[in-house]
Amino acid sequence: MACLENQVAIVTGAGTGIGREAAKMLAAEGASIVLVGRRPEPLNAVVDEIKAAGGTATAYPCDLMDTSTIAGVATFTLETYGRIDILVNNAGFSSKVRSIKYIQPEEWNAVFKVNIEAVYHLTQACLPDMLKRGSGTIITTSSMSALKPGILGGSPYCAAKAASQNFSHGLNSELRNEGIRATVIIPAEVNTSILDGRPAPPNADARQLMMQPEDVARCIHLAATLPQRTVIEELVVSPSYQRDMSAEIAIAKTAGAPA
């Protein structure tokens, strides 16, 4: 029997990148997947892939910037599958302007809404079912920017991802003896669409040197499939090759500056 048979997982940011690969891996282990993201088309495409491989999945389009709608993800999952075993807080968003000198409140707030407020709201919405059954796994994709903040990640993104890291550790501190285990994944550069929003997006050659989405998805898979008696509290992963980012950093320093 697959190790996640009869379990149910919610994966945010599931239409592309890390979330897409993680959803497929968890489905292959027997979990029923609720895929969450803004755009229905990529979500439905992943649902079709999972079903074609013999798995079970449902798309739930939701804009995580609208925090008033987030609890509906948990409600939908419980109504559809009857339980929530695994929550993967994977959706991410970064600002175009990175410097604290130039970032404006609208962009700053948008970064925090997706990277930490949505994590809080969705986690809180899923916890009652997990606590009732005395078992639950909450996996959050943070970023190396939480450990090594800098202009390339950007001031708001670094701060929000550090908050999500701390939030995950707080879950373990408070709830581990009630059956809740929390893992925070901290990846350095990954070749995903979030890089397209950088002031100077990396070129194709640079992206080949990075980790690929399936690499980080395997970390999520590991955290979800370990026996309930074991928790990976924090997992830091990086590309083996350290590339030169100096030109990209120089551009990021001035993005958003007044003319």
N, C-alpha and C positions, 0 to 999 in steps of 0.2 A: 504494500500500500504506500502511496506517496506520502511524504512526511507532513504535508499540510492538508490532507484529505479532511473534508467536512469543516474546514476553517474558512473564514471570510476576511478579506483584506481590502482596505481602502488605500488607494495610491493617488496622491495629488501630483499635478504636473505630468499626467500619464500619457499625454498625446504624443510627446516627443522625448528624445534624449534619455536621460537616466530613468525617468519615470516609466517610459514606454518599455525599456528593457527589463526593469524590475517587475513590472506588471506581468510580462510574459514569463519570466522566470518563476514567479510565485504561482502563477496559474499552472505551469508545468508540474509543480509539486502538489497540485490538487486543490489549491485554494480557489474559491469564488472571488472574483475581483470586481470592485467598483472603481471605475476609472474617472478621475475628476480633473477638469481643466476648463479653460475658457471657451475653446472652439470645439463644436460637436464633430466636425469632419475628421480631424486626426484621432479623436477618441474612438469614433466608430470604426475607423480603420484598424486600430489596435484590437478592438473587440472582435472584429472579423478574423484577424490573425489568430487570436486566442481560441476562438470557436473552431476555426479550421484545424487547429492542432488538437482538438478534443477537449478544450478547457471551457470554463464558465466565466463570463464577464458581462458587465453592464456599464454603459456610459452614463455619467451624470454631469452634464455641463454646468459649471458654476464659476462665477467670477470671484476669486478669493479676495479681491479688493473691497467687495461689498460684504462686510463682515456680518451684516444682518441675515445673509442667506446661508451662512456656513453651517449652522446647526442642522439645516435641512439635509446635508450630506449624511449625517448619522441617522436621521429619521428615515430617509430613503433606504439606507442600507439595512436597517432593522426591519423595515416593512417588506423589503425584497428578499432578504436572506435570513433574517431572524437572529442575527448575532454579529458582533464585531470582534475579531481576534487580533487583527494586525492593522495598525495605522502607519502609513508611510507619509510623513510630512515632507514632500520632496519639491513642491512648487517653489520657484525662485524668481526674483525680479531685481534688476539693478537699474540705477539711474544713468542717463546719458552724461550728465555733469557729475564729475567725481570729487572735485576739490571742495573742501569746507568753505573756502573763500567765495565760491560762486553758486553752490547748490541752493535752490530755492525751496521753500516749504512744501510746495505741491509735490515735487519729486521726492523730497526727503520722506514725507508721509506715505507716499505710495510704496516705497521700498519697505518701510516698517509694516505696512498693512499686510503685505504678502509674506514677508520673511519671518515675522514674529507674531503679529496679531492674529493672522489666520491659523498659525500653529497653536496658539493658545485657545482660540475659539473651537477649533475642530477637535483638539485633544480633550478639552473639557466636555464637549458633546458626546465623545465616544466613551469616556471613562465610566459612566454609570453602568453600562452593560458589562464592561470588562470587570469592574469591581464586584458586580452582582455574582459573576461566575468565578471570581478569584483568579483570573488569568487574562493577560493582555500584553502585547508587544507594541511599543511605540518607537518608531525609527524616524529620526529627523536628519535630513541632509543639510548640514551647515556648510562651512567653507574654510579653507586655509586662511581666508581673510579674517576669520575670528581669532586666529592665533598670531598672524603676522599682518596686521593692518597696514594698508598703504594706499597710495593714490591710484594704483591700477584697479584695485577692488572698489575703491571709492569710500568716502567717509560714511555715508548712510549704510551702505551694504556691509561694511566691516562691523559697524556697531550693531546692526540688526542680526547678523550671523553670530556674533559673540553672544547676543541675548538668547538666540535659539540654542546655542551650546549650553549655556548656563541653565536654561529652562529644562533641558533634557536631564542634566545632572540632578536638578531639583526634583524631578519626577522620581528618580531612583531613591533619593534621600527620603522622600515623604512616603512613597507608596510601594517600595519593593517588598515589604512584608505583607502586603495585601494582594500580591500576585502580579503586580505591574512591573515590567522590566522596560527600560528605556535605553536606546542606543543613539548616539549622535555620530554620524559619518562626517568626517572633515576631509574633503578632497581639495587638492590643489587644482591646477588647470585641467579642465575636461572639455573636450571638443563638443560643445552643445550650442544651441542657438542663442543662449544668453551672451555669448561672445560677440554676436552681431551688434549688440548695443554699446560696445565699448567705443570711446572716442576714436580709437584706431583699431578696428577689428583685425585680429591676426589673419595672415594669409594661409593658403592651403598648406604650404610647407611647414609653417609653424604648428598648425593643427595636427599634423601627422606626428609631431613629437609629444603631443599631449596624451593624457589618458583618454580613452574612448568611453562613451556612456555605459557600455556593457561591463567595463571594469568596475565602475562604482556600483552598478546594479548587482554585481556578484557580492559586494560587501553587504548590501541590503539583504540579499538572499541568505547569506551566512547568518546574519543577526536574527533573521526571522525563522530559520530552520533549526537552529541549535535547540537542544532540549530546554524546556521551560526552567529547569534548575540552573541554567547558565545564562549570564547576560554579558554582552560586550558593551561596556559603558561608553567607550569612545574608540573610534577607529580612524587613524590618520593615514591617508594615502596620497602619494605624489607621483608624477612622472619620473621615470628613471633618469631622463636627460634634462638638465637644467639649461633652458634656452636664454638667449639675450633678449631682454624686454626693454632695454634702455630707450629705444626710439618710441615705443608705445607709451612708456611712462612720461616722456617729455611732452607728448601731445596731450595726455590726460591732465597734466598740470594746468594747462591753459584752457581746456574745454569749458565753455560757458562764461569766459571772461568778457567784460564789457569791451565793445569795439574801441 
